[in-house]
Amino acid sequence: MTRREELAAGLAATRERIAAACRSVGRDPGEVTLTVVTKYFPASDVRLLADLGVTDVGENRHQEAEAKAAETADLGLRWHYIGGLQSNKAAAVARYADMVESLDRPKLVAGLSRGAQERGIVLPCLVQVSLDPPEQRDGRAGVRPEEIGPLAEAVVAADGLRLAGLMAVAPLGADADAAFAELAELAAALRRDHPEATVLSAGMSGDLEEAVKHGATHVRIGRAVLGERPAVQ
């Protein structure tokens, strides 16, 4: 089987999972964007994915994302930055990303704002919220639920940025259904104050069904489409 055939099979199976999840809760599959996470996979895979109809790709390491976005700039893809952000790299990320999903502290806002303004765009940003229980939050990304509002206000007040919604990862070893139900409530609360914040990025290869059930508009899928990640060089 060629690499293109492998990717086509993974995409077809993933798209059917999304469609089935939508059918089970009466949603239109067109409401859910598939973001394929290409971490550690080569730019040649990105080209094949684009040829197979993928429009959104995600990366979570700045150096790799920057290089891959430049190498495939002719494809017109939307690049989602989904990894941990260093404040000294925020402006650089804003110069190529089309959405930043991992905004989880106020000190990132100024750098993202500066990079977006230098690029001459308005950059959609998602506040990343931690769904982990308090005893498991150390070292894991995401603001506490009570911190969503202040960070959202900081994004709204920043030039060159647009508050687009929330992103979250299900807690390790926890019930994804319960976690995403909580996330849906947090997203609804955010929309009451910021009706424009309609994006909800949740769900990965192992739990996309639960995320779609609870209103995810974007799912971030790597392994189910691309296969197991290659070893880091």
MODAVEN-V46253 format. One line per field, one symbol per residue. psi: psi as a letter, one per 30 degrees, with the letter a starting at -180 (. if undefined). A space follows every 50 residues. Layout:
psi: ???
This chain:
psi: kleeeeeeeeeeeeeeeeeeeeefgglkfffjkjjkjgkfllfeeeeeee fggkfkkklgkeeeeeeeeefgfffglkkkjglkkkeffeeeefffkfkj fhjgleffeeeeeeeeeefhljjkkkkkkkgklefgfkfklklleffeee eeeeeefkkflkjfblklkkkkgljeeeefeeeeeeeeeefefiffifkj jlkaefgeeeeeeggkfkkjkdefefakklkk.
